[in-house]
Each structure stands twice: as structure tokens, then as C-alpha cells.
Amino acid sequence: GSRVINMTASGIRPFAERDASGGPKCDDSVNETIALSLPVTFHVADDVVGRRGVLHVTTRRLVWFGDDGAGFEVPFQALTMHAVSTDTSEGFKPCIYAQVEGLVPEGFGENDDDENEDDDEDGDDEFDDTTELRLAPTDSSKLNDLFKTLCECAAMNPDSEDEEGLSGEDDDEDGLFFDETEVATAAGAAARMDALARFDAVLTVSQELEQHVKDDPGRFED
């Protein structure tokens, strides 16, 4: 039967509002701007082929418009983690590997939806459901630039629950997890640890970003 889906039930959401240039229509009320746009393939769950399109990284969210006319957005607060993956053993190009709060969106991996619904029956573990997302730049040399921009924009959007002090788990308010201990204890730990067990050897943080954090550690803290 049907069930009520709350706003965080799927962090990957359909989006179709374009401006005159073909990019996403930004929210002027919050001074949203586009920080980076580049061609990428959009891979949800285990979809190795992916869908071609253009990714727009704004100061509030990720917006992807496909060559096939589809469009999706991912608010930064829905990203539980993201990192650079250079593993090509499963057929993926070098990409941004991310975990997004919520179920697989309609049209992707319907069988996974059924499994997630079973896991979420008790309603207490809404953040244990995560969807894997990979964003593979057509030009792989742009991967580190994409990652750096993602980190900078994500840092502008701390998790709203952390801001309100609801959980007390404020280790990484910008949704970035660079330490496995933090990943193991934060919300949605089971799902993230399962994925990290498979990707631990291939997820890396760019040296440029590490130096950036060392030079300005307060940038990623409230």
C-alpha cells in the first residue's frame, strides 16, 4: 500500500526549473548562485552506464539536467558523505562517489525501493536509508575541481538538525565524513559503513583540499 513520504525520504528529487540560459533557476531569496557547471554522467545505485547530462553545483544544491530531458536536484543537506573514487574495476569512470539520504528515486532500481521499504517499516531509522550516487565528469581532469567546489558549497549548508541542536551529534555538520570513527557513530551509520567497507580502498580526499583544510580549519566548522 501507499505510505506518506517525508521531505527527506528521497534526497534525489525531480527538478525542471530552468533559466533562460538552460541552467537551473536559482533561488534569489537566499542569494543562490551557480559555482560550477560541467558535463557529467549521472549514476544511481549500481547503474554503470549512467545518463549523460550537465551538472550544476550551486551554493545550495546539486542540479543535473540530462541530455534526455530529465532533471534532478540534491540539496547539500541530503548528502551524508562524498569523496573522490578512482576505482574503475566495476566499470565506473573516476567520479564523485556520494551517499544521499533517502530511497532510490522513481525510475531507478525499483527492486531496491522494495528492500528499503521493508527496512524502514518501523519508521525509526529514516536516515538509515541511503542511495549511492556517482557523478563522473566527461573530462576526468576536472574531478578534483568538482570535489573542491562540492566541499566548499556543502560547508555553506550545515545540517538543519545540527543547527537546532536536536541530536547532539555535531561531528560533521556539513555532511562530510573524513574519519571512519565518525562515520561509524553518526546517523545512518549502518548503511554508510556497509558502503565504506566496499569503497574504503578507493575513496580519497584530494591533497589540495587537505591543504586547504589545514590552512583554514575553521572553514568546515560552525
C-alpha positions in Angstrom: 0.0 0.0 0.0 0.9 3.6 -0.2 2.7 5.4 2.6 3.5 9.0 3.5 7.0 10.1 2.4 8.5 12.9 4.3 10.7 15.6 2.7 13.9 13.7 3.4 12.6 10.4 2.0 14.5 10.9 -1.2 17.3 13.4 -1.4 17.4 12.9 -5.2 14.4 14.7 -6.4 12.9 15.6 -9.8 13.7 19.2 -10.9 12.8 21.0 -14.0 13.0 24.8 -13.4 15.5 26.3 -15.9 16.6 29.9 -16.5 16.9 31.5 -19.9 20.4 30.1 -20.4 19.3 26.5 -19.8 20.8 26.2 -16.3 18.9 25.8 -13.1 16.7 28.6 -11.9 18.3 29.9 -8.7 16.6 31.0 -5.6 17.3 34.7 -5.4 15.7 34.9 -1.9 18.7 33.0 -0.5 21.3 34.5 -2.9 21.8 31.1 -4.6 24.4 31.2 -7.4 26.0 28.6 -9.7 29.5 27.8 -8.6 30.4 25.3 -11.3 28.8 23.6 -14.3 30.3 20.7 -16.2 29.2 17.7 -18.3 28.9 14.5 -16.2 27.3 11.1 -16.3 24.7 10.5 -13.5 24.9 7.1 -12.0 22.3 6.0 -9.4 22.9 2.8 -7.3 24.7 0.2 -9.5 23.9 1.8 -12.9 27.3 1.6 -14.6 26.1 3.1 -17.9 24.7 6.2 -16.3 22.9 9.1 -18.1 24.7 11.9 -19.8 24.0 15.5 -18.9 25.3 18.6 -17.2 25.8 19.1 -13.5 25.4 22.5 -11.9 26.9 22.9 -8.5 25.1 25.8 -6.8 25.6 27.3 -3.4 22.6 25.4 -2.1 22.4 22.1 -4.1 23.4 19.9 -7.0 21.3 20.2 -10.1 21.7 17.8 -13.0 19.9 18.2 -16.4 20.1 15.1 -18.7 20.6 15.1 -22.4 17.3 13.1 -22.4 15.4 16.0 -20.8 15.3 14.6 -17.3 16.3 16.8 -14.3 17.2 16.1 -10.7 18.3 18.1 -7.7 20.2 17.0 -4.5 20.2 19.5 -1.6 23.5 19.6 0.1 21.8 18.7 3.4 20.8 15.4 1.9 24.4 14.4 1.2 25.6 12.2 4.1 29.1 11.9 2.5 31.0 12.4 -0.7 34.5 11.5 -1.8 36.7 11.0 -4.9 36.6 7.5 -6.3 39.2 6.4 -8.8 38.2 2.7 -8.8 37.4 1.5 -12.4 37.2 -2.2 -11.5 33.4 -2.2 -11.6 33.2 -0.3 -14.8 32.8 3.2 -13.4 34.9 6.1 -14.5 36.7 8.2 -11.9 33.9 10.0 -10.2 32.5 11.7 -7.1 31.0 8.9 -5.0 28.2 10.1 -2.7 25.7 8.7 -0.4 22.3 10.6 -0.4 19.7 10.4 2.3 16.6 8.5 1.3 15.3 5.9 -1.1 16.2 5.3 -4.7 14.2 7.8 -6.8 11.4 6.6 -9.1 12.7 5.1 -12.3 15.9 3.8 -10.7 16.3 0.4 -9.2 12.7 -0.4 -8.3 13.7 -3.6 -6.5 15.9 -1.5 -4.2 12.8 0.5 -3.3 11.1 -2.7 -2.0 14.0 -3.6 0.1 14.3 -0.1 1.6 10.6 -0.1 2.4 11.0 -3.3 4.3 14.0 -1.9 6.2 12.1 1.3 7.1 8.9 -0.3 8.4 9.5 0.7 12.0 9.8 4.3 10.9 12.6 5.0 13.4 15.5 4.8 11.0 14.7 7.3 8.3 18.4 8.1 7.9 19.5 4.5 7.6 18.1 4.5 4.0 20.8 5.9 1.7 21.2 5.9 -2.1 24.5 5.7 -3.8 25.2 8.4 -6.4 28.2 8.7 -8.7 28.9 11.8 -10.7 31.6 11.1 -13.4 32.9 14.2 -15.3 33.2 13.6 -19.0 36.7 15.2 -18.6 38.2 13.3 -15.7 40.8 16.0 -15.2 38.0 18.2 -13.8 37.3 15.7 -11.0 39.4 17.4 -8.2 38.0 20.8 -9.2 34.5 19.3 -8.8 35.3 17.8 -5.5 36.8 21.0 -4.1 33.7 23.0 -5.2 31.4 20.5 -3.7 33.2 20.7 -0.4 33.2 24.5 -0.3 29.5 24.7 -1.2 28.5 21.9 1.2 30.2 23.8 4.0 27.8 26.7 3.4 24.8 24.4 4.2 25.2 22.8 7.6 22.6 20.2 8.6 19.5 21.9 10.0 19.1 19.5 12.9 22.6 20.1 14.0 21.9 23.9 13.9 19.0 23.3 16.2 21.0 21.1 18.5 18.4 18.3 18.3 20.7 15.3 18.2 24.0 16.5 19.7 25.8 14.5 17.0 27.6 17.5 15.5 30.8 15.9 14.4 30.4 17.0 10.8 27.7 19.5 10.3 28.4 20.0 6.7 27.7 16.3 5.9 31.4 15.4 5.1 32.9 12.4 6.8 36.6 12.0 6.5 37.1 9.9 9.6 35.8 6.3 9.8 35.1 6.6 13.5 32.8 9.5 12.9 31.0 7.6 10.1 30.6 4.6 12.4 28.8 6.7 15.1 26.8 9.2 13.2 23.2 8.9 12.0 22.8 6.3 9.3 26.0 4.5 10.4 25.0 1.0 9.3 24.3 2.0 5.7 27.4 4.1 5.4 29.7 1.5 7.0 28.4 -1.1 4.6 29.3 1.0 1.6 32.6 2.2 3.0 33.7 -1.4 3.5 33.5 -1.8 -0.2 34.9 1.5 -1.2 37.5 2.1 1.6 40.5 1.4 -0.7 39.5 3.7 -3.4 38.0 6.8 -1.7 40.5 9.6 -1.4 40.5 13.2 -0.4 42.4 15.4 -2.8 45.8 16.7 -1.4 44.7 20.2 -2.5 41.6 20.0 -0.2 43.6 18.6 2.7 46.0 21.5 2.5 43.0 23.9 2.2 41.5 22.5 5.4 44.8 22.7 7.2 45.3 26.3 6.1 41.8 27.3 7.2 40.4 24.6 9.6 37.5 26.9 10.7 36.0 26.8 7.2 34.4 23.4 7.8 33.2 24.2 11.3 30.4 26.3 12.8 
